Amino acid sequence: MRAAVIQNFNADLSIETVPDPACPDNGVVLEVAACGVCRSDFHGWVGAHPKVTRGSILGHEYCGTVVEAGARAKHKPGDKLIAPFILGCGECLACQTGASNTCENSVVPGFGPPGAYAEFVAVPFDHNLVHLPETLSPALAAGLGCRVTTAWHALTDRANVRTGEWVAVHGTGGIGLSALLLAKMLGARVVVVDVVEEKLTRALELGADAAVNASDGDVAEAIRDITGGGAQVSIEALGIAATTNASVECLATLGRHVHVGMPSGDGFMNVNMRAIYSKQLAFYGTRGMPSWKYPSLLGMIERGDVDLGPMLDREIALSAAGAELRAMKGPTPPGTAVITDFTR
């Protein structure tokens, strides 16, 4: 099969012919219909993720059609499925209590096992996968497995966003844009933060109540002025110290910070603990979403409760994935890129 392989960090991906994946006994092999290019992939591409090495195949936001099923698989050939990026084992305490996104035995294709920057991908623990609605395009569906599900879990299960609250969103990439659209659906008021004016303009067009360009000065102070004292919820969607501290400092007393962005480098950063202490803030970490929540989220999308179409900006060929990753070293355009052509 054709695949985009990391042969050197910070270098163009190598388009190669590699062996087709073996089918796991407890899962399936998918012919990949679409795979998102995510900032988490960027961390692997630059060599900052311990499970990504030379020879790795990235890609954890994917959907496709089953071409082979293992003896213990829950699905069958021909099924069109969406995959959450965290595949819980289904048997541990975390999975049995509904928190499969915290499963210590979980598998994430692209971070360890080969991912979906390829024509085919092996998916163990296929009980996590759900059927792709006919009304949902593969390109849009691919982005659900990481960006949308993570944002939804952050807003609902972690932050418990309420109607009328102010939500600050730091970073308007895939997760940030998802958080904006979903928070507005929940009845919140949203202020977005970025350094790319084009992204801020796009966010305002999509319903953001206010926008702050982080290049223009003190982000936290600007948000406190806009919200009349601070946001009740702040979503950090980049994983760097500057946005983490702006997120904490922009909150009102008893506010809730939700850390979504994958921390860069060794994960350590200096955080304004005095702000957390003095304002008695809640500081939540979050990663992914339990797979059992998929049907309700898909139902909202199918009913038209939220339009996630604006998330998708461009469909690309497999050979263009490396250029998308390289572009993440600087300001990126609005919307996300999804691989839909695996022949080029």
C-alpha positions in Angstrom: 0.0 0.0 0.0 1.0 3.7 -0.4 1.9 5.4 2.9 3.5 8.7 4.0 6.4 7.7 6.2 8.6 9.7 8.6 12.2 9.0 7.6 13.6 12.1 9.3 12.1 14.6 11.7 11.2 18.0 10.4 11.6 16.7 6.8 9.3 15.9 4.0 7.3 12.7 4.5 8.5 9.9 2.3 5.8 8.4 0.0 6.5 4.7 -0.1 5.0 1.3 -0.9 4.9 -0.6 2.4 3.3 -3.9 3.3 -0.5 -3.9 3.9 -1.3 -4.1 7.6 -2.1 -7.4 9.3 -5.6 -7.7 10.6 -5.8 -7.8 14.4 -7.8 -10.7 15.9 -9.8 -8.2 17.9 -10.3 -5.6 15.2 -10.4 -4.7 11.5 -8.5 -3.3 8.6 -10.0 -0.2 7.1 -9.5 1.1 3.6 -9.0 4.7 4.5 -11.5 7.2 3.0 -10.1 10.3 4.7 -7.6 11.2 7.4 -7.2 14.6 9.0 -3.8 16.4 9.4 -3.7 17.4 13.0 -1.4 19.5 15.2 -0.8 16.4 17.3 0.7 14.9 14.2 3.0 17.9 14.0 4.4 17.1 17.5 5.3 13.7 16.2 6.7 15.0 13.0 9.1 17.3 14.8 10.3 14.5 17.1 8.6 15.7 20.2 6.4 12.6 20.9 8.1 9.5 22.5 6.0 7.0 20.5 6.8 8.5 17.1 10.1 7.4 15.6 11.8 7.2 12.2 9.7 4.9 10.1 6.4 5.8 11.8 3.2 6.4 9.8 1.1 9.2 11.3 -2.6 9.7 11.2 -5.2 9.3 14.0 -8.2 11.1 12.6 -9.7 8.7 10.1 -12.7 6.9 8.7 -13.1 4.2 6.1 -14.5 0.9 5.0 -13.8 -2.5 6.6 -11.9 -4.7 4.1 -11.0 -7.4 6.6 -12.3 -8.4 10.1 -10.6 -10.4 12.8 -12.2 -13.4 14.5 -13.2 -11.3 17.5 -14.2 -8.2 15.6 -17.5 -6.5 16.2 -17.8 -5.3 12.6 -17.8 -6.9 9.2 -16.4 -6.2 5.7 -18.3 -3.4 4.0 -19.1 -1.5 7.1 -18.3 2.2 6.8 -16.9 3.4 10.2 -15.5 6.4 12.1 -12.8 5.9 14.6 -12.2 7.8 17.8 -8.5 8.4 18.1 -8.2 6.7 21.5 -9.2 3.0 21.2 -10.0 1.7 24.7 -9.6 -2.0 25.5 -13.1 -2.4 26.7 -12.2 -4.6 29.7 -10.4 -2.4 32.2 -12.0 -0.5 35.0 -11.8 2.8 33.1 -13.6 1.3 30.1 -16.2 -0.5 32.2 -17.0 2.7 34.0 -17.5 4.8 30.8 -14.1 6.5 30.7 -12.5 4.7 27.8 -10.5 7.8 26.9 -8.4 7.2 30.0 -7.8 3.5 29.3 -4.2 2.6 30.2 -4.3 -0.2 27.6 -5.5 2.1 24.9 -4.1 2.1 21.4 -3.7 5.3 19.2 -2.8 4.5 15.6 -0.2 7.0 14.4 1.4 7.1 17.9 3.0 3.7 18.1 1.1 1.5 15.7 1.0 2.7 12.1 -1.6 5.3 11.4 -3.9 6.4 8.6 -1.6 8.4 6.4 -1.9 5.3 4.2 -4.3 3.5 2.0 -5.1 1.0 4.8 -5.0 1.0 8.6 -5.3 -1.7 11.2 -7.7 -0.9 14.0 -7.7 -3.1 17.1 -10.5 -2.9 19.7 -13.0 -2.2 17.0 -15.9 -1.9 19.5 -14.9 1.7 19.7 -15.7 2.3 16.0 -19.2 3.6 15.0 -21.0 3.6 11.7 -20.6 6.6 9.4 -23.9 8.3 8.7 -24.8 8.5 5.0 -25.3 12.2 5.4 -21.8 12.9 6.7 -19.0 13.1 4.1 -15.8 11.1 4.9 -13.8 14.3 4.8 -15.8 16.0 7.5 -16.2 12.7 9.5 -12.4 12.3 9.7 -12.1 15.4 11.7 -14.6 14.2 14.3 -12.3 11.6 15.7 -10.0 14.1 17.4 -10.9 17.7 17.1 -14.7 17.7 17.5 -14.9 14.9 20.1 -12.2 16.4 22.2 -13.8 19.8 22.1 -17.2 18.4 22.9 -15.9 16.4 25.9 -14.0 19.5 27.1 -17.0 21.7 27.0 -19.6 19.3 28.4 -18.0 16.7 30.7 -15.1 18.8 31.9 -16.2 22.4 31.9 -20.0 21.8 32.1 -20.6 25.0 30.1 -23.9 26.6 30.8 -26.1 28.9 28.7 -25.1 32.5 29.0 -21.5 31.9 30.2 -18.5 33.4 28.6 -16.1 30.9 27.0 -12.7 32.0 25.9 -11.0 29.9 23.2 -7.2 30.3 22.9 -6.2 29.1 19.4 -8.6 28.8 16.4 -7.3 25.7 14.8 -9.3 22.5 14.5 -10.1 22.1 18.2 -10.6 25.8 18.8 -13.0 26.2 15.8 -14.9 23.1 17.0 -15.1 24.6 20.5 -16.5 27.8 19.1 -19.2 26.1 17.1 -20.2 23.7 19.9 -20.1 26.4 22.6 -22.4 28.6 20.6 -24.8 25.6 20.2 -24.8 25.3 24.0 -25.9 28.9 24.4 -22.6 30.3 25.5 -20.9 33.6 24.5 -17.5 33.1 23.0 -14.4 35.2 22.7 -11.6 33.7 20.5 -7.9 34.4 20.6 -5.3 34.0 17.8 -2.4 35.8 16.1 -3.8 35.4 12.6 -6.3 38.1 11.7 -7.8 36.0 9.0 -8.7 33.3 11.5 -10.2 35.9 13.9 -12.4 37.3 11.1 -13.5 33.8 10.1 -14.4 33.0 13.7 -16.5 36.2 14.0 -18.3 35.2 10.8 -19.1 31.9 12.4 -20.7 33.4 15.5 -17.9 34.4 17.9 -19.1 37.3 20.0 -15.6 38.9 20.2 -12.1 38.3 19.0 -8.6 39.2 20.5 -5.4 39.3 18.5 -2.7 38.0 20.9 -0.1 40.1 19.0 -1.8 43.4 20.2 -1.1 43.2 23.9 -2.3 41.6 27.1 -4.8 38.9 26.1 -6.1 38.2 29.6 -6.8 41.9 30.3 -8.6 42.2 26.9 -10.8 39.3 27.7 -11.6 40.5 31.2 -12.6 43.9 29.7 -14.8 42.2 27.0 -16.5 39.9 29.5 -16.9 42.3 32.3 -14.6 40.6 34.8 -13.4 37.4 33.2 -14.7 34.3 31.4 -16.3 31.5 33.3 -14.6 28.9 31.1 -11.4 29.0 29.1 -10.3 26.4 26.5 -6.5 26.2 25.9 -6.1 24.6 22.4 -2.3 25.0 21.7 -0.4 23.5 24.5 2.2 26.2 25.1 3.0 28.3 28.2 1.8 31.7 26.7 -1.7 30.5 25.9 -1.9 28.4 29.1 -1.2 31.5 31.3 -3.5 33.7 29.2 -6.2 31.1 29.7 -5.8 31.0 33.5 -5.4 34.8 33.9 -8.5 35.6 31.8 -10.9 33.7 34.0 -13.3 35.2 36.5 -13.2 34.0 40.1 -14.2 30.3 40.3 -13.6 30.0 36.6 -12.7 26.7 34.8 -9.6 26.2 32.7 -9.7 23.2 30.4 -6.3 22.2 29.0 -6.9 20.6 25.6 -3.6 21.4 23.7 -1.0 18.6 23.7 1.9 20.1 25.7 5.0 20.6 23.5 8.5 19.3 24.3 8.9 17.7 27.7 5.5 18.9 28.8 6.8 21.2 31.6 5.9 24.8 31.7 5.7 27.7 34.2 2.1 28.4 35.1 0.7 31.3 37.1 -0.3 29.4 40.2 -1.1 32.6 42.1 -4.0 33.3 39.7 -5.2 29.7 40.2 -4.9 30.1 44.0 -6.3 33.6 44.4 -9.3 33.2 42.1 -9.9 29.6 43.3 -9.9 28.3 39.7 -10.5 24.8 38.5 -7.8 23.4 36.2 -8.9 20.4 34.1 -6.9 18.3 31.7 -8.8 16.5 29.0 -7.9 14.1 26.1 -10.4 12.6 23.6 -13.9 11.5 24.4 -15.3 8.1 25.4 -16.5 6.2 22.4 -20.0 5.6 23.8 -20.7 9.4 23.4 -20.4 9.2 19.6 -24.0 8.4 18.8 -25.4 11.4 20.6 -22.8 13.7 19.0 -23.5 12.3 15.5 -27.3 12.6 16.2 -26.8 16.4 16.8 -24.9 16.8 13.6 -27.5 14.8 11.6 -30.3 16.8 13.0 -28.6 20.0 12.1 -28.2 21.2 15.6 -24.7 22.3 14.8 -23.0 22.8 11.4 -19.4 21.6 11.5 -18.9 22.1 7.8 -16.9 25.3 8.3 -14.1 23.3 10.0 -13.1 21.7 6.7 -11.1 24.0 4.6 -9.3 21.8 2.1 -9.0 18.2 0.8 -5.5 17.2 -0.1 -3.5 14.3 -1.6 -1.4 12.0 0.6 1.8 13.6 -0.9 0.7 17.0 0.4 0.5 16.0 4.1 4.1 16.9 4.7 3.6 20.4 3.5 0.6 20.8 5.8 2.8 19.7 8.8 5.6 22.0 7.8 3.2 25.0 7.6 2.3 24.4 11.2 5.7 25.9 12.2 4.1 29.3 11.5 0.6 30.9 11.3 -1.8 28.6 9.4 -5.0 29.5 7.4 -8.5 29.0 8.8 -10.0 25.5 8.7 -8.4 22.1 8.5 -6.8 19.9 5.9 -8.0 16.3 5.3 -6.3 13.7 3.1 -8.9 12.2 0.7 -6.7 11.3 -2.3 -4.4 8.4 -1.5 -3.3 7.8 -5.1 -1.0 10.9 -5.3 
